[in-house]
Amino acid sequence: MSDPVLEIRDISLSFRGKRTVLDVIGNRPARNVNALNGVSLDLKRGETLGVVGESGCGKSTLARCIVRLHEPGGGQVLFHGKDVFSADERKDRTYNRRVQMMFQDPYSSLNPRMTTGQILSEALRVHEMCGEEELPGRLSALMELVQLPKDALEKYPHQFSGGQRQRIAIARALAVEPEVLIADELVSALDVSVQAQIVNLLLDLQERLGLTILFVAHDLRLVRHVSNRVAVIYLGRIVELGDSETLFANPSHPYSQALLSAAPSLDPDDKGKKIHLEGELPSPLDIPPGCPFHVRCRHKTPKCTTELPRLRPIPGRGAVACHHAEEIENA
């Protein structure tokens, strides 16, 4: 699990915002929404890398950049060492097949006018995965893989429950024999009991098929269960990256500490110490100077307000983007 399959290098992305009334009155141009601000990650072969953070922090935007639904304004996404946004790689559809994305809402991502069989057949035909005579066998095998009955092939998405639709979405992704799966809030729209079934299915498929997974979620307990490593994002930047058990047991960044302290515990005797963040999440239209987290951090110093901390390794604790990580005790 040491070879990087995907290398994300200093990715940045801004979206042009809409002009407000005050912008029009002041004759100012629309401001940009800074969604990603220099994200760097390695996704290693066979691992599950969890990506967590508050809503609006850039998790889903990062996932969409990786699968080329958004083109970053700067940086690179390297797949086996090749830049997937280079002119030559754009012409090659192999990447589209080898890196597949699964979305949060399986109903809106499945064509309501097509049966399950038609949805899966379309994926197989587009990528020329098999001949027409092999289609029935491949479709049956996919249904067995995601634990759905064969008669599901004749039904439409609206005839399934949310969990069953997500199984179809997984089958569609697996139909083209991918190497990497990008799971964007895969189970957040499902009931808790169904979430467990889908996550356990995904982990079983990962082991059987040798998949590499980027798992984007806001449920910290779920991320801890499925991930080998975890990246914590705040305002489009990685603020902490490390081994899952180490990060959850001893988070180093004040933001990571606050996130974990807010997560509900299954232990009724665990009263814990809640860390209450000051203020609101700053707008991506106007990111604070220095460390973006300093406006909410109880450990801030004058250095934090002017100097941007770089993601750096801390012995025994992964990598942290904090000027004072060594001095901050685990709260």
C-alpha positions, 0 to 999 in steps of 0.5 A: 500500500505504498505506491501512489496511484493518484498524486494531487499537487497544489490544486486550487480552484475558484468559482466566479461569484455573482455580483451583489447589490453592493457590488453594483452600487460600488461599481465593483466586479464580482468576487471569486469563491475560493473553493480549493487553495493548494490541496496536496494529497497522495492516494496509495494503492489499496488504501481508503483515504477519508476526507472530512470537514464542515459543509462548504470546506471543499471536500466535494469540489476536490472529488469533482476535480479528481474525476475531471468534472471541474478543471483546477485553476492551478496544480496537477492531478497525476494518475500513475505519474501522468497529468490527467489534465494535459492535452494528450491525457484528455484525449484518452478515455482510459482515465474516465474508466479507471477512476469512477465516482459515486455520488451522494444522491443515487436517484438523481445520478441514475437515469429515471427513464432507463432500467437497471439493465439499460443503465449498466449496459450503457456503461459497458458499451460506452467503454467497450468492456464486452461484446453484445453476446457477453452482456447478459452474463456480465449484468448478472455477475454485477447484480450478484456482486452488489447483492441484488436479485437478477430481476432488478435488471428489469426495474426502474430506479424509482422502484428501489429503496435508497439503499438499493439505488446506491447498490446500483450506482456501485454496480455501474461504477464497478461495471467498467473495472475501475482502479479507483473509486471516489465516494462522495458522501456515499451514504449520507442520504441513507438510514443508519442501518442501511449505511452500515450495509452499504459501507460493509459491502464497499469494504468487502468489494475493496478487499475482493477487487483490490480497489483504492478508495477516496471516501468523502464524508462528514460522519467522523465515526464512519470515516474512522471505521472505513479509512486507513488515513484521514485528511481534514480540510478547512476552507479549501486547505488540508490542515491535518493528514495522518493515520486514521487511528492516530488522528482520531486518538490524538488530533494535533490541529485545533480544528481537528480537535474541535471536530472530534470533540463535537462528534457523538460518542457511543459510550454513555460514560464518556462525558468528554470535553466539548471544544466550542469554536469561536465565530462562524466559518469564514466566507470563501469569498473573503478568506482571512490572512495568515492561518485561515483558522485563526479567527476561530482558534483559542491558541492563536498568536500574532504569527497566526494572523499574518503567516500561512502555516504549511502542512509539515510532518510532526513525528508520530502524529502525521502532518499538520498545518499549524504553527504551534502544533507541538505546543498544543496539548490534546484537548 
